[in-house]
Amino acid sequence: MDTPLNTVAVVGLGTMGTGIADVLTRAGREVIGIDISEQAARRAVASLEASTARAVARERITEEERRDILARFRTFTDLQAAADADLVIEVVPESYELKQQVFAALDAIVAPTTILATGTNALSVTRLAAESSHPERVLGLHFFNPAPAMKLVEVVSSVLTAPPAVEAVTRLALDLGKEPVAVGDRPGFLADGLLFGYLNQAAAMYESKYASREDIDAAMKLGCGLPMGPLELLDLIGIDTARTVLEAMYTDSQDRLHAPAPILGQLAEAGLTGRKAGRGFYTYEGPGSSAVVPDAQTRGTAAGTSVGREIRSVGVAGSGTMASGIAEVFAKAGYAVVLAARGLEKAETAKSRIAKSLARSVDKGRMTAEARDETLARITPAGALEAFAEVDLAVEAVAEDLGVKQQLFASLDKICKPGAVLATTTSSLPVVACARATSRPQDVIGMHFFNPAPAMKLVEVVRTVLTSDEVHATVREVTAKIRKHPVDCGDRAGFIVNALLFPYLNNAIKMVQEHYATLDDIDAAMRLGGGYPMGPFELLDVVGLDVSLAIEKVLHAEFRDPGLAPAPLLEHLVAAGCLGRKTGRGFREYARR
């Protein structure tokens, strides 16, 4: 096991196996590709020829280097071809019986020192090792798709794996330009262990008809900066594959959040397994295509038949970062804005914050000095809500306290003219409770902006059971006019983004609490393996642990699912005053400003 892993056999030449072979050959390894299907082997060769041709065209490699790479890749249909390999990586379909057959056959073919790696992300590495004649050489080597692009590789040890085998494949991963993360043997390992719970909840959210597939995907892309929405990603992974992984996770954890959403089973049984079948949550041009085509569920350009009210002036209540950001957004879009705070001085300070923000935009060439001056001129600071008497839309952005918001809405009800739309920016409180504080609940709606409001494109439009069609249409139209993307959702805890984001963050905390992985490894895994712009602990410290705990408590109280109960570690840190960056310490420590 101390010998360099120069010759590597890859068993299974599907998308993942082909990608791994591409990475290995480019790194100078001799690669033996094995698949029972000659057609799969030919596709793998053609894929390598195409990818290296593109590399030559982009001047990343020379034509001579391309010839050397292609010469290092040989394909076979018999496992005997692996006899001289230093390492064998199997990436056959996720069936324990199939993988066990491959490992049993390899035991009789390869040398005792050859390392055997499984590419599974759902099945037990320990069980495969225990049934091998040399369990000490069996481990997991989990690449992420597409293997040439994704940096993360999870190196999975069982209790039987010899440390030299782990060291050898870790060195190989580093030589391949990857970032290896050592993890223990449990379904989903690290990245998928967090990712698939989130995907499952998104599928359940869609199945309950809480939000459309397009709105769920748009919300997570625009609200969290993710490269793909969860339903798009499920179609890419394969709905049948996702269901297999979740079944394994649920068997291990008994956490209801891991129990596969029934729709995953229904789609899989119908053969609607995603892109590979040409249809899953979305419909594609054909099997294997990434091009989405309209189908019966595709929503037209209009969300409904109602026409909204005319909005010319907007009142924004509050003096914090969110209030000033929202006022800036409306003023930039040409609306007359009244910015009201508790006292004129606070309102003037909020307007000064907007002036600084606009000045930065001028400095960066994003707007002209003239446009800045015009925007500022549209904003009128006020020291009391009475200034909202003639606004067409009133948006509150005050403290996330239901009593405070209800009192404010009761005041808006008396002050605002008939027909004015009253909106709350709450991220976790029931919108209907604000509506019931007024005599016109049909005019109340949620407009959940994301921070920083000038930069973030998403607005969750939260309709209560009392909100009128006309008010809903009005807010969707206004959201489009201020160049934001509206997504519709009902009035329940977390709406779309927080309902999917915070259980994922909570599960990451549980992983650390259970000593399964470190903060750094989890953050790296989700950035490199999931394409997240920030790891979960980086994000928790930015959001604030107290804010995160409050949202977790709201979700748990609403859905009553034991899996949503806040992780004790989060509660302990908040109790200790470790709230994240704002206090200088959260999950990590930060330099005091």
TIKOLMI-394240 format. One record per atom (N, C-alpha, C): x, y, z. Coordinates in steps of 0.02 Angstrom, whole numbers, plus 50000, padded with zeros to 5 digits. Layout:
REM residues N
XYZ
...
This chain:
REM residues 593
500404994050000
500005000050000
500425006350000
501085005550011
501525011350011
501755013149941
501615008749891
501835010049823
501395015449792
501675019549746
501265024649713
500705021449673
500145024749672
499565022149636
499595024549564
500015021249525
500145023449456
499655020449406
499425014349420
498945011049375
498285010249412
497765013149383
497105013249416
496585010249370
496215005449396
495655002649357
495005006049380
494595008149333
493945011149348
493415006349322
493015003649367
492514998649349
491835002149346
491555002549287
490925006049275
491065012549239
490895012849174
491055018649133
490435022649115
490035024049165
489495028749157
489765035849162
489335040549177
489545047549180
490095048649232
490005045749292
490495046649345
491145043049330
491095036849309
491695032949294
492105036149239
491765038649188
492105042049133
492455048349157
492115052049200
492415058149228
493025056749270
492995051449311
493575049649353
494155047549308
494005043649256
494535041549209
494865047549176
494465052549159
494725058749128
495215062149176
495025062749240
495455066049290
496105062149298
496065055649303
496655051449315
497145051649256
496885051049195
497335050949137
497695057549129
497345062949142
497665069649136
498205070649188
498145066949244
498635067549298
499205062549289
499235059349231
499805054949215
499725047749236
499135045749259
499035038749279
498835034549219
499045028149222
498805023249173
498115020949197
497625021549154
496935020049174
496655014349134
496395009349170
496065003549140
495325004449151
494955005949099
494235006849104
493885000249090
493434998249135
493104991749128
492344992749132
491994990049083
491264990149084
491024984249043
490494980949067
490234975149030
489934977348963
489784983748956
489484986248895
490034989248850
490114986348790
490604989148743
490394996148721
489734997248718
489485003848699
489685009148751
489635007348815
489845011948869
490585013448863
490975008348848
491705009348841
491855014048783
491495013148727
491605017548669
491415024648685
490855025548722
490645032248742
491175035548787
491475031648832
491985034348877
492585036748838
492795032848788
493365034848746
493185041148707
492595041248679
492375047148640
492345053348684
492115052448746
492075058048793
492775060848808
493255056448819
493935058648833
494235062048771
494095059348713
494345062448650
494055069548643
493415070248659
493085076848651
493345081748703
493425079648765
493645084248818
494365086448807
494785081948784
495485083848771
495545088148708
495105087048660
495095091348600
494915098548619
494425099148665
494245105848689
494825109048726
495185105048765
495755107648802
496305110248755
496405106648700
496895108848650
496665115448618
496025115748600
495745121748568
495805127848614
495765126648679
495825132148728
496545133248750
496995129548719
497725130148732
497905128448804
497525123748833
497685121448901
498175115648899
498165111848845
498655106448833
498855106748760
499425103548745
499655103148675
499365096948642
499435096548577
499195090748540
499585084548560
500225085348574
500635079648596
500405077148665
500255081848709
500005079848776
499335076348769
498925078548722
498285075248711
498385068048689
498855066948643
498985060048621
499215055648678
499635058448722
499875054648780
499305052748827
498855057548837
498285056348881
497855050648853
497695051148789
497265046048758
497595039148759
498255039048752
498625032648753
498605029348821
498515033448873
498515030548941
497845027548961
497345028348918
496675025748934
496505019848889
496435014048920
496255007948883
495615005048913
495185002448871
494544999848896
494474992348883
494114989048929
494014981848926
493304980248951
493084974148937
492424971948960
492474966549014
493094964749033
493204959249081
493594961949142
493374960149202
493714962349263
494444959849266
494604954649231
495294951949231
495794957449211
495564962349174
496004967749152
496284971749211
495974971049270
496194974849328
496754971349366
496994965649341
497474961449378
498094965249402
498344969849362
498964973349381
498854980349410
498234981949426
498094988749452
498334989549523
498554995649539
498744997249608
498134999349648
497635001949612
497015004249643
496445002749596
495885000149623
495284999149583
494735003549614
494405007549571
493845011649594
493215009149559
492735006549598
492115004249566
491595009849571
491265010949514
490715015849511
490135012849471
489965006549490
489395003249458
488755005749492
488155004249466
487535006749496
487465005149570
487055009349606
486995008949678
486575002949700
486854997049690
486544990749712
487064987049753
486884985349816
487374982049858
487574975349828
487094971649803
487244964949775
487734965549717
487624970549674
488064971449616
488774973349638
488824977849686
489474980049709
489834974249745
489464970349783
489764964749819
490034959549770
489674958449715
489914953749663
490564956249633
490604962849619
491214965749591
491794964849639
491684966249703
492234965649752
492444958449762
491964953749762
492134946649770
492554944349710
492374946449650
492764944549590
493464947649592
493504953949614
494154957249617
494614954049668
494334951449723
494744947949773
495154942349742
494864939049692
495194933449660
495654935549603
495644941849585
496014944249526
496614948449544
496524953349588
497064958249601
497534955749655
498104959049660
498604957449711
498334959249781
498574955949834
498344957449902
498464964649923
498954967949892
499114974849911
498704980049872
498324977849823
497924982549783
497364985449826
497284991949824
496744995249861
496094994949821
495554993149855
494894992849823
494464998449851
494245002849807
493835008649828
493145008249796
492635009749836
491965010249810
491765017549803
491415019049750
491185025949738
490505027349767
490235022649807
489555023549834
489505029749878
488905032549882
488785037849931
488185035949975
487935029849967
487335027850004
487415021150040
487835016850014
487875010050041
488455009450091
488435004250131
488915003450186
489595001050159
490095005250168
490785003350151
491014997750198
490814998150261
491004993050310
490754986250290
490134985950267
489844979450247
490214976550187
490374980750139
490764978350081
491454975850104
491764979450150
492424977550174
492384970950212
491884970150255
491824964250297
491754957850256
491454958450197
491354952550155
491934951450106
492444955750110
493034955050067
493554950650101
493974947350062
494504943150092
495064947350121
495094953750103
495594958450130
495244964950150
494864964850205
494464970750224
494884977050238
495514975950255
495944981650272
496094986150212
495994983650152
496164987550092
495544990750060
494964989850090
494334992350061
494154999050094
493995003950052
493795010550077
493325013750026
493075019650043
492655023449997
493035029249967
492925030449904
493235036149870
492685039449830
492375044649860
491775047649831
491935054149795
491955053749728
492025059649687
491335062849678
491335069149656
490715072749644
490645074349570
490035074649546
489885075449475
489805082849456
490135085249402
490605081649358
491305081149388
491585075249388
492215073849421
492785078449399
492855080149334
493405084549314
493355091549345
492745093849358
492655100749382
492615101349458
492325096349491
492205096849563
492825095049602
492995099349650
493635098549687
493605093549744
493015092349771
492965088249831
493015080849816
493385077249859
493385069949859
493325067749932
492815063849947
492735061250015
493095054450020
493565053950067
493935047750079
493605044450140
493285038750128
492855035650179
493195029450209
493325029650274
493625024050309
493095020050346
493165013550347
492765009350392
493205007750452
492925004350502
493325002450560
493844997150541
493784994350482
494244989050460
494794991650414
494734997850391
495205000450341
495885001950373
496424999750339
497105000950363
497305008250348
497605011750396
497805018650385
498245019750323
498715015150306
499125016350245
498705016750182
498145013050179
497715013450120
497395020350115
497175022950172
496875029650174
497395034950153
497995034250179
498535038950163
498695038850088
498695032850059
498875032149988
498355035649943
497715034449956
497205037549913
497145045049927
497305047049988
497295054250003
497845057849964
498435054749961
498995057549921
498795057849848
498465052649824
498245052549754
497765058249741
497275059149785
496785064449775
497125071249771
497625072349813
497995078649811
498375079349746
498675073849722
499025073949658
498555075549600
497925073749608
497425075049555
497175082249558
497415086149607
497185093049614
496525093549651
496345088249687
495715088149724
495845090049797
495295091149833
495335092649905
495005086849942
495425082249968
495145076450003
494915078150074
494345075350093
494075076150161
493965069150189
494255067850248
494185061250280
493525060950318
493125055850304
492475055050339
492375047750359
491925046850407
491755040150429
491205037250386
491055030850398
490595027150355
489875027750381
489505032450351
488785032650364
488455035250300
487825033250288
487505034950224
487515042450209
487705044050147
487745051050127
488395054350143
488785051050189
489425053950211
489315061150233
489735065650208
489705072550234
489275077050189
489495078350128
489145083050085
488435080650068
488375074450045
487715071950027
487275070850089
487595069550146
487215068950208
486835075250225
487125080950207
486775087450216
486345089150156
486605087850096
486265089850035
485605086250024
485595079650036
485005075850017
484405077050063
484535078750127
483985080650170
483645086950145
484045091750123
483775097950094
483385096550029
483665092349986
483315090649924
482645087249937
482645082849988
482035079250006
481495084050030
481695088950070
481205093750095
480925098050038
481355099649989
481115103449931
480605099449892
480735092949883
480265088649848
479595088349885
479625087849951
479015087649992
478645094249988
479015099749986
478705106449980
478325106949914
478625104549860
478305104649795
477695100049794
477775094149824
477235089149825
476615091849861
476725095949913
476165098649952
475835104549917
476105106349857
475845111949818
475915118649855
476405119049899
476525125249935
476815130549889
477235128449842
477535133049793
477665129149729
477705132749673
477835129549610
478575127349606
478715122749560
479415120349553
479865126149533
479615130549488
480025136249466
480175140949523
479675142249566
479775146849622
480235143949675
480175137449689
480635134249737
481355134749712
481455133149648
482135133349621
482405140449618
481995145149596
482215152149592
482375154849661
481965153049711
482075155549779
482745153449806
482935147249796
483565144849824
484175147349784
484085148449720
484635151249680
484745158549696
484195162449698
484255169649708
484325171449782
484035167449826
484065169049897
484685166449932
484975161049905
485565157949937
486185157849892
486115160049830
486695160149785
486895153249761
486435148449760
486595141649739
486615141249662
487055136949636
487105136349563
486495133149530
486135128949568
485535125649541
485005125449596
484375125549575
483835124549622
483795117249642
483465115549698
483445108649722
483095103749675
482565105949642
482205101349597
482585100349532
482915105649508
483365104849451
483925099949467
484195100549528
484745096249548
484525089049556
483925087949583
483665081149587
483605077949518
483375081849469
483325079249400
484015077549373
484525081549391
485195080249367
485495073949400
485415073449465
485675067649503
485335061249481
484685061649469
484285055749456
483825054649515
483175054849504
482695054249558
482735047449591
482865042249550
482945035549579
483555035149623
484105038249601
484725038249641
484605041949707
484275047749703
484135051649764
483715047649813
483225044049787
482795040149831
483195034549865
483655031449829
484085026249858
484505028949915
484805034749903
485225037949954
484805039650015
484225042550005
483795044450061
483545038450100
483385033050065
483175026850100
483725024450147
484345024650122
484915022450163
485015027250222
484945033750210
485015038550264
484475037750317
483855036550295
483315035650342
483395029350384
483615023950352
483735017650388
484235018750443
484745022850429
485275024150478
485045029050532
484705034450512
484565039950559
483865039550592
483395036350557
482685036350578
482415043450586
482735048250553
482515055250553
482005056050498
481405058350516
480865058850467
481035063450409
481495068150421
481715072650367
482075068950312
482325062850328
482675058750278
482215053650245
481605052750271
481145048050240
480955050750171
481095047050117
480985049750050
480275052350040
480215058450013
479565061249997
479205056449950
478565055049961
478215050249918
478285051749843
478315058149824
478355059749753
478985056949721
479515056149760
480135053349732
480015046049711
479655042349753
479495035449736
479015035049676
478525039549675
478045039549620
478385040949552
478815046049552
479175047649490
479635042049469
480005039249518
480475033849502
480115027749474
479545025849506
479165020049483
478885021149413
478735027449396
478465029049330
479015029749277
479635029049299
480195029749252
480375036949237
480085041649275
480225048749265
480795050649312
481405048549294
481975048949340
482405055149331
482175059849290
482565066049281
482835066749211
483395070349207
483675071849141
483815065549100
484075060349134
484275054349096
483675051149062
483075052249088
482465049449058
482105054549015
482325060749017
481985065948979
481415069249016
481275066749077
480735069649116
480805067749189
480705072649232
480705071549304
480255076849334
480535081249375
480145087049398
480005091749339
480475091949292
480395095949231
480385091149171
480205093849113
480215090049051
480785092749007
481155088248976
481755090148937
481655088348864
482085091148821
482025089948749
482065082548732
482445078848771
482515071648760
482935068648815
482985062048819
483395058748870
484115061348867
484375063248925
485075065748929
485145073048914
484615076348891
484655083448875
484595087748938
484905093648937
484835098348992
484345103948975
484085103948913
483635109248890
482925107848913
482655112348955
481975111648981
481485114148929
480935110448919
480415112548873
479765113448911
479315117748887
478675118748923
478265112348927
477905111548981
477455105948989
476805108349023
476385103749043
475735105649071
475785109749135
476355109249170
476435112849233
476765119649224
477005121149164
477355127449153
476875133249161
477075137949204
476645143749217
476735148949162
476185152049142
476235157349092
476555163549121
476585168649082
476905174949104
476505178249159
475845177349160
475435180449212
475305175449268
475375177849330
475265173449388
474515172349399
474105176749374
473385176249383
473035181049336
472375181449342
471995185749297
471885192749326
472005193549391
471865200049423
472365205349401
472115211449398
472535217249383
472655221049448
473275223049459
473445226249522
473245233549525
473305236449584
473165243449595
473765247649572
473645253949557
474185258349537
474585260549599
475235259849595
475665261849651
476125267449626
476055273349657
476485279049640
476965280849696
476735280049758
477145281949816
477175276149866
477735275749901
477865270149946
478105272850013
477835270250067
478085271850134
478485265950161
479075267250189
479475261950219
479565263750293
479355259250338
479385260450410
479985256750439
480435260450471
481035257550501
481645261750486
482175260650525
482785264650514
483405260350510
483325253750509
483905249250507
484145248050436
484615243250430
484915241650366
484405239450315
483935235150337
483435232550290
482965238150266
482745242350312
482285247750293
482615252550244
483235254550258
483575259250213
483705255950145
483865249450146
483985245850083
483355245550040
482785244150072
482145243750035
481955250650008
482055255850048
481905262650025
482335264349965
482965262449967
483425263749910
483175260249847
482955254049854
482715250149797
482115253549764
481625255649804
481025258849776
481195265649745
481625269449777
481815276049751
482185275449685
482625270549680
482995269349617
482515267749560
481965264349577
481475262249526
480995267949507
481085273849537
480685279649518
480095281149564
480015277549618
479455278749664
479625284349713
479125288349730
479195293149785
479165289149850
479655290149893
479715286049954
479695290450016
479275288450064
479285291550130
479625286550177
480175288550208
480555284150253
480425286450324
480015282750361
479805284750427
480145280650481
480385284050533
480705280750590
480425283850654
480665281250711
480445284050775
480865290250789
480665295650759
481035301950765
481355303850699
481345310250684
481615312750621
482375311550616
482725311850672
483445310950670
483635303950645
483275298950670
483405292150647
483245291450573
482715294550550
482535294250479
483075297650436
483335303150459
483875306750423
484505302450421
484645298950476
485235294450478
485155288850427
484555286050422
484415280750373
484505283350302
484285289450289
484375292350223
485115293550209
485495295350259
486225296250251
486555289650232
486305284250261
486575277550244
486435276050170
485845277950146
485685277050075
486145281250032
486275287450053
486725291850015
487415288850007
487665285650060
488325282450057
488305276450009
487765272750012
487695266949967
487685269149894
487305274449880
487265277049811
487935279949789
488305283049835
488965285849819
489435280249798
489395274649832
489815268849813
489645266449743
488995266549727
488785264449659
489055269249606
489075275649622
489355280649576
490105279349567
490455278249622
491175276949620
491345270849578
490905265849580
491025259649542
490755260049471
490485265849452
490225266649384
489565263349371
489205261549424
488565258149415
487985262949405
488075269249424
487565274249412
487905281049407
487555285749376
487845292449368
487705296649430
488085302049436
487975306749492
487275309749487
487055310949425
486385313849415
485845309049439
485925302549423
485435297549444
485435296849520
486035297449551
486075297249624
485665302949655
485765308949628
485425314749656
484665314149648
484455311649590
483735310749577
483435305549625
483815300249638
483585294949683
483505297749754
484005301249777
483975304149845
483405309149852
483275312949798
482745317949800
482055314749808
481985308449789
481345304949794
481195302549865
481705302749909
481625300049977
481505305750026
480945305350061
480765310450112
480785307250181
481245309350224
481265306650291
480695309350333
480445305350379
479895307550422
479995304550492
479765308150542
479845305950611
479245302450640
478735301350599
478135297950624
477755294650566
477375289550583
476995285850532
476445290050499
476255295450531
475725299650502
475905302050432
476555301950416
476775303950349
476555299050295
476285293250315
476065288150268
475345289250245
475045294750263
474335295850250
474135294950177
474575296950131
474395296750060
474785291550019
475185287250052
475575282350013
475115276849986
475305273949929
474915268549899
475125261649925
475755261249949
476025254949975
476435256650037
476275253450093
476665254350155
477035247750170
477685248150178
478105242250192
478435243050260
478295238450306
478625239050371
479255234650372
479795237450402
480415233750410
480695235350479
480275234050530
480475235350599
480695228750631
480815228950696
481085223150733
480635217050724
480965211050723
480615204650713
480275202550779
479775206450798
479405205350860
478665206050842
478275200750854
477575200750831
477175206350864
477275207450928
476905212750962
477045219550933
477695220850917
477885227250887
477555228050819
477575222750780
477295223150712
476535223950714
476205220450759
475475221050763
475265228150783
475645231050829
475505237950849
475595242750791
476125241550752
476255245850694
475705245150642
475475238950630
474935237950580
474275241050603
474165240750668
473555244050693
473585251550680
474185254450686
474275261650672
474195262950598
474495258750556
474445259650483
473715259250461
473335255050493
472625254250476
472245260850484
472435264650537
472095270950550
472365276650506
473015276250490
473345281750455
473275281350379
473395275450351
473425274650278
472725275350246
472715278150186
472085279150151
471775272550130
471125272350119
470795266250094
471115264150028
471225257550020
471525255049958
472275254549960
472595257250011
473325256650017
473495249350033
474035246750004
474265239950018
474745240350077
474655235850125
475065235650185
475485229350183
476155230050184
476595224250176
477075223650235
477205217550256
477705216150308
478295212550277
478895214150302
479505210750276
479725205050322
479285202850366
479475197550413
479765191450377
480255188150410
480545182150381
480305175850418
479955176750475
479785170850514
479115171250551
478825177250555
478205177950592
477595177150546
477015175150574
476415174250532
476155180950505
476105181450440
475855187650409
475125188850428
474745183450434
474035184150450
473935187350519
474395186450565
474345189550631
474405197150625
474825199350577
474875206550564
474225209050531
473965204950485
473355206850449
472765207550497
472715203150547
472145203250593
472175209150641
472755212650643
472805218650685
472485224650650
472255223550588
471935228950549
471205227350536
470845232350510
470145231250490
470105229450417
470685228750384
470705227250312
471215221750297
471115215850324
471605210450314
471705208450241
471195210050199
471265208450128
471805212550094
472005218150125
472515222550096
473215221150123
473295216050165
473945214650197
474275208550164
474925209150153
475305204050118
476025204050144
476395198750132
477105198550150
477535200150089
478045204250099
478565205550048
479235204450082
479485198350078
480105196650113
480705197950068
481025203750079
481645205450045
482225201750079
482775201050042
483365197850070
483925203050077
484345201950126
484865206850143
485525205350107
485845210350076
485655217350069
485135218350013
484605221950030
484045222749983
484235225549915
484705230449911
484875233049844
485205227849799
485555222949829
485925218049789
485535211649776
485135209449824
484805202949819
484175203449776
484115198949728
483575199349678
482905196449700
482925192449753
482325188649772
481865192549818
481205191849806
480695194049853
480175188449859
480085185849919
479565180849931
478905184649943
478425183349900
477765186549905
477315181649944
477145183750005
476805179150051
476075181050058
475655176750032
474935177950031
474595174250088
474185177750126
473815174350179
473155171850150
472765168250192
472115165750169
471615171550161
471795177550185
471345183250181
471555188250127
472165187650100
472425192450051
472015192149987
471825197949960
471425198049899
471855196749837
471535194349784
471895193249721
472195199749695
471825205149703
472055211649678
472695213949713
472725212949778
473325214949817
473915210449798
473785204049789
474315199449768
474585201549700
474145203049654
474365205249587
474745211749591
474535216349634
474875222749642
475595221849663
475695217649714
476375216649740
476825213049690
476555208349654
476955205049601
477165210049548
476705214449528
476865219449477
477385224349503
477305226649564
477795231349594
478475228049600
478495221749621
479135218149628
479505217849562
479135216649508
479455216549442
479705223449422
479335228749440
479535235549422
480165237749459
480275235149519
480885236949555
481455232049539
481355228149485
481865223649458
482065218049506
481565215649542
481665209849585
481275203949556
481445197949581
481105191849557
480615189549611
479955189949597
479475187649648
479365180149645
479325177049703
479105170049707
478515169749755
478005165949737
477395165449778
477455159949829
477235161349890
477205156049940
476655157749990
476445152650026
475925153550076
476205155850142
475755157550187
475945160550251
476085155050303
476665152050297
476875147250348
477605148350365
477825145850421
478495147350447
479045145950397
479495150850390
480085150050347
479965151550274
479325151950253
479165152950182
479545147750141
479895149650087
480265144650048
480985144150073
481345149650070
482075149450081
482255147150151
481995150450202
482185148550270
481935141650289
481375139550262
481105132950277
481565127450250
481925128850196
482395123950168
483105125050194
483295131350206
483975132850225
484135130950297
483705132650344
483895131950415
483905124750440
483475120250416
483575113250435
484245110450411
484465112650353
485135110650328
485685113250374
485625119550395
486115122450441
486105118750508
485505117150531
485435113550595
485755106650592
485665103250535
485965096650527
486725096950524
486995102450497
487715103250497
487975103950568
487605107650610
487805108350680
487795101550715
487285097550700
487245090850730
487835086450711
488095087150649
488675083350628
489285084950672
489375091350686
489935093450729
489815091150801
489205091850823
489015089850891
489155082450903
489045078450850
489145071150855
489865069050839
490295074150828
491015072950813
491115068850749
490635069550702
490705065950639
491205069550593
491215076150595
491655080050551
491805086750585
492325090050560
492515096550588
492155102150552
492145108150583
491865114050551
492175115150483
492855114950481
493215116450419
493045111450365
493015105050383
492865099850332
492155100550306
491685102150349
490995102850327
490925109050282
491225114550302
491195120550260
491515119350192
492095116050192
492445114550128
492025109850085
491715104850117
491315099950080
490735103250044
490385107950078
489805110950047
489995116249995
490555119450004
490785124049951
491025120249890
491435115149902
491755111649846
491325106049817
490915102949858
490505097349834
489795099249817
489545104749849
488855106749837
488785113249799
489355116649787
489335123049751
489045128749791
489025128049857
488765133449900
489265139149903
489025145449902
489495151049906
489835151549973
489515149050026
489795149050093
489635142350125
490105139950168
489955133950207
489435135650261
489105130550290
488575131850338
488795135750400
489405134550424
489625137950484
489855145150469
490125146250410
490265153050388
489615157050386
489095153850357
488445157250349
488115158450417
488135153550461
487825154350527
488135160250565
488795160850561
489135166350596
488965173150565
488835173250500
488635179550467
487915181350485
487465176550482
486755177750497
486665179750570
487045176550614
486965177550686
486665171350716
486985168550767
486745162350797
486085163450834
485985169350862
485345170850895
484775171150845
484895174350788
484385174650735
484235167550709
484765163650699
484685156750673
484285152550723
484445153250787
484085149350838
483345151350839
483195157750834
482505160050834
482115157050775
482425156950716
482095154050657
481995146550666
482495143150693
482435135850706
481855134550753
481785138550805
481245137550853
480555138650821
480515143650777
479875144950741
479695139050696
480195136450660
480075130650615
479855124550656
480195123350711
480035117550753
479325118250782
479155124250805
478485125350833
477935124550781
478085126550719
477575126150666
477465119050642
478015115450629
477955108950596
477975103050645
478195104350707
478195099250761
478595093050743
479085093750700
479495087950681
480105087750726
480225082050760
480795081550805
481465083150771
481515081650707
482125083050670
482275090450662
481765094650674
481855101950668
482035105250734
482065101350788
482245104250853
482945107150849
483055113250873
483715116250868
484245111850901
484825111350869
485385107450897
485585110450963
485685106351015
485885109051081
486515113351078
486985111651033
487605115651028
487445122851009
486955123850965
486755130550945
486465134351005
486045130951043
485745134151102
486275135951154
486765131651162
487305132851211
487725138951191
487885139551127
488285145151104
487905151751113
487265151651097
486855157751105
486815159651179
486715154651222
486685155951294
487335158951320
487895157051289
488545159651309
488705166451279
488255169051238
488365175551207
488805175251145
488925169251120
489335168451059
488855168550999
488745174350971
488215175250921
488475175750850
489125175050839
489395175450772
489855181450764
489905183750703
490365189250688
490215195550727
489575196850740
489395203150774
489655203450845
489795197650876
490075197750944
490805195650945
491085194150886
491785192150883
491895184650892
491365181150910
491435173850918
490765170550907
490785165150867
490205160950857
490465153850853
490395150750795
490725144250786
491475145250778
491675151150755
492375152950750
492485159550786
493115161350796
493285167750827
493495172650773
493335179050784
493475184250735
493825190050769
494235193650731
494585199450758
494075204950772
494145208050829
493695213550847
493825219550803
493295222850781
493375228850740
493445234950784
